[in-house]
Amino acid sequence: MAAQAEKTADSGKPLENLLDEAIDSEENGDVTIGTLLSAFGSRGFGPLLCIFALIAILPPIGGIPGVPTSMGLLTMLIAVQILIGRRHPWAPGFIRRRGVSKGKVEKARDKAKGLLARIDALVGRRLTFATTRPAEWLAALCCMLLGFAMPPLELLPFAAALPASAILLFGLGLTARDGLLMLFGFAATGGSLYVVTTNLPGLLG
C-alpha cells in the first residue's frame, strides 16, 4: 500500500488518480465515507483531505445541501486525528455509512477533468521542510478552522469552495510532499478566514 501511495503522489496526476480510485472503490451505489477510509486510510491523511475538499468544491455535488457541511465536519475530524498523532484515520459507523452517489462523483470528475489536469501539472516534490511534522500540525490547525467555517457558508451556493480550496492545497501538499503547496495553503487559509469573518455577519443578519 505504501508503494501505491508513492505511485499516486509521483504519477503526475494525484488529483485525477485520487478521484478515479474513489469512484472505483465502490462498484455500485454510493461512494461512502467508509469505502474512502478503506481505500485511502493506510496512506495517511493527505488523500482524504483532497477527496473531502474536492467533494465540497466540484459541481454538482458541492451544491447539494448538506454536502459542504458534512465535508467540513469530516475535515475537522481528520484534523483532530492529525493533531493527536493517530497513524490511520477513523470515523464512527454512522459517518462511515454516509455517502455521495457514484454517478454524481463521476459527473463531477468528467466536468472538472481539464481543471484537475491543470492543477496536477503544478504539483511536485519540493520545499519538503514545509511538509515536516510541525508543518503538518500547523496545517491541521488551519484545517480545523477551515472545516468550521464551511457549514455557515452553505447559505451561499458554492461559497464553501473557498475554505475547501485551502484544504485541497494542504491535502495535495501532504500527499505529494509539496512544501510550496503547503505554503500556499497557509496563505489561502488567511485569505479564506478574512473573507469569512468580514462577510459572515451579513450572511447571518
N, C-alpha and C positions, 0 to 999 in steps of 0.2 A: 504493500500500500504506500509506503514511503516513496518507492520508485515511481508509482503512479502520480503522486503529488508533485514530484520533481518534473515529470513529463508535462503535467498541466501547466506548471509555472514556467517552464522553459520552452514550451511549444511555440511561443509567439502568439498564441490565441487563448489566453487564460479565460477571458470572459465568454467567448464563444464556446469553448470546451466545457466550462462550468455549467452553462445553460443547457448544452446538449446532454451532459451527464445527469442534470437534474430531471430533464424530460425522460431520459432513458431509465431513470431509477424506478419508474412505475410504468408497467405495461398498459394498464387500463385505469380509468377513473381519475382521481385527483392525485396531484403531486403533493404529498403530505409532509409536514414537518418531520415526522418520524422517518420517512424514506430519505429525506435530505440529511438528517443526522446520521443515518446508517451509511449513506453514500460518502459523506464528507467528514464525518466526525473524527475519524482517525488521522486526518490530515492537519488538524488544528482548527483554529477559529477563523482564519482569513477567508477561506472559501465560503463559509456560511455567512459571514458579513457581506460578502459580494452578492450572494444569492438573495438575501433578505433585502438588500438595497435595490437590486435590480427589480425585484417584485414590486417594490414601492414606487419605482421610477417609471417603468415601461408601461405604456398603454397597450391593451385596455385594462390590464389587471391593476395597475396603480390607481385607477379611477374608481375601482369597486369600493363602495362604502365598507369601512372596517378593515380593509387590507393595509393601508398605511399605519393605522393604529396597531394592528397585530404585528407588523414588521418592526415598528418602533419598540414594542414591548419585548419582542424576541431579541432585538439588538441589545436592549438593556440587560436581558437575562444572560446573553453571551458575554457582555462586557463585565458583569459581576464575576463570572467564572474566570475570566482572564485575570481580574484583579486578585482573586483568592488563590490563583495558581493551579487551577484544575488543568489536567492534561488533555481531557476529552470533554466535549460539550455534552450537556444533559438537559432534558426538559421533561416535565411531568406528563403523564399519559394524556390528559385532556388537551394539552398543547400539541403533543405528537400527533394526535388524530386530526388536527386542523389541516386544511389543505386548499389548494387552488386547482381549478380544472386544468387538466393536462392540455386540453385544446387551447385554452386561453394563454398558457405559457408558451405553447408552440407558436401561436399567432403573434405574441409579443416578440419572440425571438426572430421570427421571419420579418416583421416590420422594422426591427432595430438592427438587422444584420450589418448594414453598412456602418451605422454608428458604432456598433461593437467592434467592428474591424478597425475603425479609425482609432478607437481607444486602445485596443490591443497593440497597435503599432507603436504606441508611446511607452509601452511597459518594458522595463529591462532591469537587470540586477545591477544596482548602483547605490552609492552612498549608504552602504549597509550599516554604518554607525547609527543611522536613524531607524533601524529595524531591530535594535537590541532590546533586551528585556525592559530597561527603563522607558524606552520609547513605546514599547507595546503597552506598558502600564498607563502611560500618559494618553495613548490613543484610546485605551479602554475607558478612561475617564471622559474623554471627549465623546465617545460613542454613547455613553450613558446619558449625557446631556442632550445629544442629538436625538436619541431614541425618545427621550422625554418630551422633546419639542414636536415630535411628529403627530401625536393624536390631536392636539388642538388645531393643527394646520389642515385637518380634513374639512374644516369649514370652507376652505377654498380648494377647488379641484386641482389636483396635482401639485399643490403648494408644498406638500411633504417631500416632494422630489428634491427640494433644496437641501435639507439636512441629510436626506438619503444619499445625495451625491457625495457629500463629505464622508459618509460611512463607506461608500463604494471605494473612495480613494484609500481609506485605511485598509479595507479588505484586500484590495489589489496590492497595496504595499506589503502587507504581511504575507500574502500568497506568493508573490514573485520576489520577495526580499528587495523591494524597490524603495529605497530611502527617500528618493525625490518625491514619489507619490505620497509617502507618509508626511513629508513636509508640506506638500500641497494640501493634504488632509487637515493638518493643523491650521493652516491659513483659511481653508474653506469653513472650518468649524467656527472660527472667529467671525467670518462674514455671515454665516448662517444664523448664529446666535444673535448677532446685531440686528439682522433683518427681522428675526422672530420677536425679539424684545421690543423693537420700535413699532411693530405693526400689530402685535397680538392684542394689545388693549383695544384697538379699533375694531378688530375682528370679534372680540367678545362683547363689545359695548352695544 
